[in-house]
Amino acid sequence: MPDGNGETPRRIETGSQYIESLRGRNLKVYLFGELVAEPVDHPMIRPSINAVAETYELAMREPDVATVESSLTGKPVNRFLHVAQSPEDLVAQNMMQRKLGQNTGTCFQRCVGMDAFNSLYSVTYEIDEKHGTPYHERLKSFLTTMQEHNYVVGGAMTDVKGDRSKAPHEQEDPDLFVHISKRNEDGIWLKGAKAHQTGCINSHFIIAMPTMRLGPEDKDYAVVAAFPVDAPGITYIYGRQSCDTRSMEGSSIDVGNANFSGQEAMVILDDVFVPWGQVFMDGEHEFASMLVERFTCYHRRSYVCKTGVGDVLIGAAAQIAEYNGADKASHIKDKLVQMTHLNETMYAAGIASSHQAQATKSGAYLNDDMLANVCKHHVTKMPFEIGRLAQDLAGGLVSTAPSEKELDHPELSALLDKYLKGRADVPTKARIRILRLIENMTMGRNAVGYLTESLHGAGSPQAQRIQIGRQMGLDFKKGLARRLAGVDSDVDE
């Protein structure tokens, strides 16, 4: 896309180029009640930007993991901008996601955009098939542009919803669901808000999508549209996270994970203009549920990313046990086995869902929905148990350790070095650093992405149970039981 000077920016390749591409956008970002002058340089925001930058660095270091040949251009592209053409593509996405979780120990913020492109590819094809609309070609054109510049594209699905007992058109305030406020020959305008938006400020574009099944009276809410993050009319309100101000204290120890973190914000749209070329649904309400279901199918198996983060936490738990001199105890080993079993169970369900993908009419592959929901339902519970076991192995110091300022204090440092030491050959600060990492991942800033977001992201637990219930196939299974038990033959007699 041309920049403010009418020039086309170069393709982003490296993490540093990505970080520089975010500068000077004049975003309206509020944090602690004040406008942020430059988000890139804000100490609370920068670690989340670093996590996205790692998606570029991984593609440079390990192209076989993070890049693939585009089905649109035939050129290498980042997997986050690729529409899966086979089960193997979906499996490769999962393997990349686990690797990035291992590398960052947090949310790297690009999975929603990837899953939005994959779901929209098949849904726009089927809308066009029914209505003769131009959405699919528009989407392919837009995606090609994103691939050419290697942009970060975020997806925005979660509306603020207002009164949950009422449909969008029934709300007293129409802006509680994002909707089209007006149209003309040039495009549409969007009004409303999207909540809990992962990595929105760190993206270049956002794709807004419906959040739920819609009826005929909700046509103005049945909209899918892409717009630049710095479009006029957008306000971002940055979300607080536990212990987030530690990143502003200048301590590399207390923050736990000094380099990487996640990001969520509320996105408020006040008549944001979108040209027709970036509109991929306009009133086709009957396809809203298809889009939501396909998106959640992709996204719920994308939660294998939490197993990469789990690998980090399991490693930290094993390391602190070793630093404490307790790693040889049988109950310690057993707890590490349990943590690993839970972690691999989540991964198994997600990657099995990808392996059992089937082609849609568009040619894009959609993973198995039942196994995707099983994966995500595991994710709503198992990281909490892994976190509990990590705290168990860490000991009480995980929540009572003094700050780095005490560790460096001229009067206190020698005393703390003496009394907070575990094994004699392990520096006290090394022990504290691992404890702070465990704190960060189970109680602090990155617990948001590992625990709370595992619970509520891509639908809270009941959403998966509903989908699993719809696909149980009980009549088929009862038939199997009757046949083997001989019940059917008794009925026939």
N, C-alpha and C positions, 0 to 999 in steps of 0.2 A: 504494500500500500504506500502511496506517496506520503512523504512527511510534510511538515508544515511549510517547507520551502518548495514543494512541488517535485522534490527529488525522490527517487525510489531507493530505499535503504538497502544496504547489502544484506545478503543472506547471513543469518546468525549461525555460527558453527561452534564456538567455544562457550564455556561458562562465563568467562569475562566479557565476551561480546554480548551475551544475553543480559548480564547485569547492566552494562552500559546502555542497552536498548531501552531500559526502563527509566532512564534519567530524563528530566526536563519535560515531563508530560503534564504538569500542572493539575494533577489529580486532586479532587476535593476529598481528602482523607482526614477524618476526625479521630483523635486518640487522646484520651484524658481531657476531653473538652476543648482541645485546641486543634487547629489545622496543622497538618504535618507538612513542613516546607519541602522536603525531599525524602520520600519513603525509603529510597535506596540507602540513604545514610543514617536512618534512624536505628539505633541499637536494638530496639525491640523487634523491628521488622526485618532487618538485614539477615538474621539467621534463617528465616523462612525463604528469603530470596536465594540464599546459598543452597538450600535443599533443592529448589528447582534447577539451579545452575548445574547441580550434579547430574541431572538427566542429560544435559549436553555433554558434560565431561565423560560420562559413561559411554556415550555414543562415539566419542573420539578414541577412548582407550580400548573399548571392546565393541567394535561395530557389529560383530556377529550377534551380540546380545541385544543391542538397542537400536539397530537400524535394519531396514528391509527394503526390497525393491518395490516402489510404488506401483500399484495397479493402474494408476492414472497417468503417470509420466514415464514409467520405466526407470526412474532414477532412484538412488538410495535416499530414503527418508527416515526420520525418527519414527519408531514404532508408535509413539503417542499420536502420530498424525496418519496412521495407516488403518484402512478398513480390512478386516480379516478376510482372507480368501480361502482359508482352509482351517481344519482343526489345529494343524501344526502352527499356524499363525497365532491362534488363541493361546496355545500352550506356551509359545515363545513370549507372548505378552506377560503371562504369569511368571515365567522365569525371570524376566526383566524386572517385574515388580518386586519379587523377593530380593533380587540383588540390590535394588535401590533402597529397600528397607534396611538391608544389612549395612549399606554404605552410609546412610544418614541417621538411622535410629529414630526416624520420625516420618511424617507424611510428606511426600514430595510433590503432591498437589496437581498432578496432571492426569490422573486416571478418569476423572469425571468427563473431561473434554474428549478423551479417547473413546470412552464408552458412548458419549453423545454422538460422535461421528458414526460409530458403528451402528447404533440403533437407528439414527436418522437415515442412513443410507438405504436400509430396506424399507423403512416406513414411507419415506418420500416416494420411493419407487411404486409402492402400492397405492398411495394417494393419487399419484399421476395416472396409474392404471385405471382407477375408478372415475376420476374427475377430469382427466386431460389437463391437469395443471403442470407448470414448468418447474416444480420444486426439485426434482431429482437432478436435473441438469444444473440448476442454480447451485445445489449443494456440491456437486462435483467441481464446478468452477471455483467456488469459494474454498473448498478443501485443497484444490490444486494451488491456489494462491498461498494458502497457509503453508503448504509443503515447500513451495518455492522459497519462501522467506524463513522457514523453520520457526514459525511463531508458536507461542504457548497459547492454547485456546482452552478457556475454562467453560464448564457447563453449569447452568443455573436452573435448578428444578424446584427447589423448596420454597414455596410461597409462605407468607406469615400466617395465612389461613383464617384469622379472626375466629368467629364462632364455628367450631367444628361440626355443629349440627346442621349447618346451612351450606347450600351449594354456593359457588362464587357469585352468581347473579342475585342470590337472596341476601347477601351481606348488606348491612346498613351502610357500610363504607365500601364502594366498589373497588377501591385501591388495595384491598386486603389480598387480592390475587392480581398478578400482573395481567394487564389487558391492553387492548388497542384503544387508545383514547381518540384517535382520529386517523383518517386516511386521505391521500390525494393521489394524483397521477405519479408523484415522485416516490411515495413510500408510505410508511406507517409511523405512528408515534406510540411509544409504550409508557405506561404509568403503573406504579405499584412498587413492591419491594420483594427482594429475595433474601432469605435468612441463611445463616450458617454457611456462607459461601467460601469454600476452601480455595485458597490461593488466588482469589479474584483480583487483588491488587497487583499480584505478580504475573498476571496474564497479559497478553496483547489484545485478545478478543474474548468476548463472552457470548455463549449461545444460551438464550433464555428458552425454556421449554415448559409445557403444562406440568402441573404437579399431581394431577389426579384425573380420574374418569370424568368426562364432561357431557352435559346434555345439550339439546338444541338451543336452550335459552342462554347457554354459556359460550356462544360462538365467538364473542369478542375476547374470551379468555383462551380460546384454542389457537394459540399463536406460538410459532417457533421462529426466532429471529436472532441474527448475529450482529453485534455492534462492537466497536473498539472500546477498550476499557476507559479511554480518555474522552469519550463522546460527551458533548454538552448535555447537562441535565442530570448527571449521575453524582450522587453523594455516597461515600463509603464511610461506614462507622465501624471502626476496628474493634474486634471482640477481645475482652480480657481473658487471660489464661492464668492458672495458678502459678505463682512465683515468677510471673513474666517480668517484673521490674528488676530481677536479678541481672538481666542482660544489660541493664543500664548502670550497674554498680562498678563495672570495670573488673570484675572477678572472673577468672577462667575456671576456678574450682567450684564456687558456689552454684553456678548456673547449671552444672551437671553435663550438659552437652553444649559447649560454647559455640559450635559452628553451625548447627542445624536445628530448625524447629518448624512447626506447622503454622498455618495462618487461616483464620476465619474472620469474615466481616459481614455486615449487613449491607446490601446494595439497594439503594433507593433510586428509583427511576422516575424522574419528573418530566414527562413528555420528551422522551429520548427518541430521536429520529432514526429510522432504519430504512435504507433504500430497498426497493422491491427485489433487487438482486440478492439481498441477504435475508429474505423472508422465505421460510421453508414450510410454513403452515399458516393459513389465514382462514379460520372459521370451520375447518373440517373436523368438527368436534368428535365425530364417531371414531377418529383415529387417535385421539388423545390417550385412551386406555392402552391401545396397542403400543404407542410410543413409551408410555410409562412402564409397561410390562417388559418390553424388550430392553429398555435402558436398565431397569433393575436386574434383569437376567444377566446382562453383561457385568453390571457394576457389583453385584453380590459375589460373583466369583472373583472379581478384581480384589476382593479383600484378602487374597493370599499375600498382599503386601504386608499385612500384619504379621505374617510368619517370618518375614525378613527382620522386622522390628523385634519379634520374639526371639530370633537368633541372637540379637544383640543383648537382650535382657537375660537370656539363659547364659550367655557368655559372661555377663557381669556377675550373675549369681555364682557361677562356678569360680570366677576369679576371686570374689570376696571370700568365698569359703576357703580357697587356697591361702589368701592373705591372712585369714584368721587362724590358719593351721588346722582347719577342721575338714579338709577335703577328703581325707581317708576314711572318715566315718561312714558306715554303711547307710545310715538314714539320710545323710547328705547326698550320697550317690543316688539313692532311691528317689529323692525329690527332684533331682536333675533329670532322671529318667522320666518321671511323671511330667515335668515341664516339656520335655522333648516329645513325649507321646502326644500331648495335647496340641503342640505346635504342628506336628506332622499330620495330625488328624484334620486340622483346618486346611492345610495345604493339599492333602489328598483329595478332599471333596472339591476344592476349587479347580485343581488341575484335571480331575476326572470329568468335571463339567465341560472343560474346554476340549478334552479328548473326544467327548461324545457330541460335538457340535454337528449341526445339520445346515445345509445350504438353504437360504431364503430365496424368494423369487428374483431378487436383485443380483444374486450371485454371492453376496456377503454371507459369511457363516455366523450362525447364532449358537452359542453354547447351550448345554442341557439345563433347562430351567429348574427341574427338581433338585439336581445336585448343586446348582448355584445357590438355591435357597437353603439347602442343608449346610453348605459352606458358611454362608453369612450367619445362619442361626448358631452354628458353632462359635463364630467370631463374637457373637453377643455375650458369650459366657466364658470361653476358655482363656482369653487374655487376662481376665480378672483373676482366675485361679493361678495362672502363670505369675502374675504380679504379686499375688499373696505369697506364693512360694518363694519368690525372689526376696520379698521383705523378710520372710521367715529365715532364709539363709543369711541375710545381711546382718540381722540383729538390730537391737534398739537404736544403735548409733546412726542408723539410716535417717532417723528423724530428730536427732538431738545433737548432731555434730556442730561445733562452733564454726564461725565464718572464717573465710580466708584471712581477714584482717587480724583475727586472733592468732591464726597459725603463723602469721608474719610479725606479730607484735614483739617488740624488743624484750619485754618481761615475760610474756606468756609462751612464746614459740618453743623454748627449750622444755618447758613443763608439758606442753601438749604433745611435743614430739616423744617425750618419755612415756606419758600415760595413755596416749591413743595409739601406740604401736601395737601391731599384732605380732606377726613373725619378725624376729630380729633382723632378718636380711631384707625386709620389705620397707621402703621409706614410708613414713607415716602419711605424707601427702599423697602417695600413690593409693594407699588404702582409702583415704578420704575421697579422692577423686572417683573411685569406683562406687563408693557409697552414694556420692552425689549423683552419679549417673543413674543408679537404681532409684533414688528419690525422684529425679527428673522424669523417669519413665513410668513411675507408679503413683506419684502424688503431685509432681510438678508440671512444668509446662508441656512436656511431651506426653504426659498421661492423657491430655486432651485427645490427641490423635490415636494413642494406643488403646485407651480404655473407653472414655466417654463416646468418642466417635465410632468405636467398634460397636457400641450398643445402639446408637441412634442413626449412624450413617446408612444410606441406601435403604431406609426403612427400619423402624424399631422392631424388636422381636416378634410382635404379633403379626406384622406384615409378612414375615417369612412363614409363620405358622399357617396363615390363611392360604398362601400359595401352595405350601406343602399339602394342606388339607384338600385343596382342589385337585391335586394330582395324585392322590393316594391310590387310585384305581382299586377301590375296595370290592366292587362287583367282580372284577377280573380275579382278584385274589381269593374271594369267597368261592368262585367257581373252581379254582385250583384245589381248594380244600375239600369241596364237595366231591370232586372227581376222585381224589386219592382216598377219601374216606368211604367211598361207595354210596354217598347220600343220594346222588342223582339217580342211581339205579333203583333205590328204594322208592323214590318219588314216582318214577316211571311205572313201577308195579302197582 
